[in-house]
């Protein structure tokens, strides 16, 4: 299971610039105006062979400075609560501000690793100026410049060293699939889990999970046996009074990291909202199996919205990964709950299926011969061999004479042809083109 890093600090210290550099994409909007990051950003990063999740916890000004301070405090508390390592960013140009001291005061109380990063240090004079940050009482600091990338290697080295050792899963946990029930607040996750468990409480046993907060329940009913990772049943910490949306996504990050199949519960009366999409793409980035459950379908006026129209709207939002099971359920009336479990098991089986190299070549090479990659600059791409890689998630490699000329549209064509032949519904896959 990957570690989670939370980048905290007051606005306009360069958190989003560092976030973009770590995930190697410009996902977070960067501007010199404080408070640009209103929505929280989540991404995957890798350094020295270690993968981890990164969360950019931006604050925003609303009303007075007091309210603003409250927002920052709230987000730092949430980050402390869920992350494995806290990365506290400060700005050498402005020195220590009252807001920095407020954040440092919170961080001095925690037992988790806290790294202090002094940003915008791009010359020797600023290196000397950074000494004042010892006054924050957080010990050693690391200087860097997120815009140019100077010093970020040392920062990432320190980050990797700070990660706690993850316990190895037991044999029982390895064998049983893990299904995580995730979604925005009030989507009906608790009702769904309670309806699954029912009154026969004796079949449910708590297992000490590898995460601190997510509750693993061994589920053995209707012929299914798996670990149910319950994010709905986690009681919020006493200090966390607001910002349910941020907290629920952070819990989802933790649950997604620790599961094989993600059961995303959405509220039919509200639609497929921004937070639902955030959780969906988190699961897709982590290459987990995905099942979407549209809950509270019994409350929707069927005259105004049919299942076909509703499903089409969701698939439009999740393009290009549209091969995902979408079921319309009601936790209240227990409508299609057994079908939801069956589908989750099918997705799990599809995720671990292996296609023999001979069968894969026999099927795919005929398709490629009939529809080869488009020629580029008068050069023709020839694919003579392909195979599934021996990885935990479906990955396929195609060997070509000119791999650099095979673009994303053709990779999607190959993926679609694989999905037409074999059942990978709800399972993200990777297509690689390599030189033969």
PyMOL commands that set and color helices and strands:
alter all, ss='L'
color gray80, all
select helices_A, chain A and resi 15-23+65-82+98-107+124-136+152-162+171-175+189-197+201-203+244-257+274-285+297-299+307-317+337-352+357-370+403-405+408-421
alter helices_A, ss='H'
color red, helices_A
select strands_A, chain A and resi 3-8+41-47+50-56+85-91+113-119+141-143+178-182+205-207+215-221+224-230+261-267+289-295+325-328+383-388+395-400+430-435
alter strands_A, ss='S'
color yellow, strands_A
deselect
rebuild
show_as cartoon
